[in-house]
């Protein structure tokens, strides 16, 4: 066996140019695979964390009959005693922070243009504690309770061509379905890197929103953060054990972001197809190298078989040659792919520099990689397995050569 291993290692370098090309193809493809996995994971993780940290929280508490799909019925089913619920939340050890708010559909107009969007009536102190709202105000100033002023999304400000001190009019239906309108001053402009907010929302002091919507003392939801986003189900269950299930229900971030999760699953299928194509390209290169080795060394194979090499040994010899190339290619591919993956995990890659827009996805224009050792290890072994399976057919062909015929080959 030791002789076969030594012979296989020597044969790798006999046709150095062909082995080098195969080695480089494996290196490039595996390195690209690591970077693609890192950027995809970073993109998805960044999207989810942005949505959670700017909008959904880990768990939402809602009225039992609240229907998130019924946009214009948001004010029909409300939480009538939020203070009592928040007092119960303080008794739950896994609850870290929470904020009550009103989400209401409305129109915003400057007297010429009118846009349908979502208004957020928020407890300014808690919203700042939970979502760092004041830190995302890029122009102007933060709000104070009782202000008939709003914080406007940066994209909305550009659409309306308005700035600090300008006035807009909010038009909506109150809880009791009467039409109401209010002129408000723009106190500040915010930017969250979340299009759902930047392009479709404004913030309004909760007390003024309750007065404006005939909802004194009421809110539509309470957003709760726990210890870990991955334990949202446990947090939701613990909350339900402390509140009245006849009146309220909970929705985790996975439920709220169901459409985004479906989008990621669709992308995963497309990603798998791309990975398979890359692996097939690498496999074709390896198989071509090994088949050429078989054809070029036909007389040598005949000589070895005449000296006592049996079919099994020939198969081992050629698969070992391929595995050597796979190991070398996997090592260098994982090194350069891992290095670049970790680099972009720290520094990120700006999509703006490529002219790529994130559209309606809740993510920063700078995408950070998300690589761990498990990814690199799995790609490494994938490269070796790919080399092994790609060599089976050429190795089988070599084992089926007839020694007398092989020795006559010119």
Order of alpha helices (4+ residues) and beta strands (2+ residues): alpha-alpha-beta-alpha-beta-beta-alpha-beta-beta-alpha-beta-beta-alpha-beta-alpha-beta-alpha-beta-alpha-alpha-alpha-alpha-beta-beta-alpha-alpha
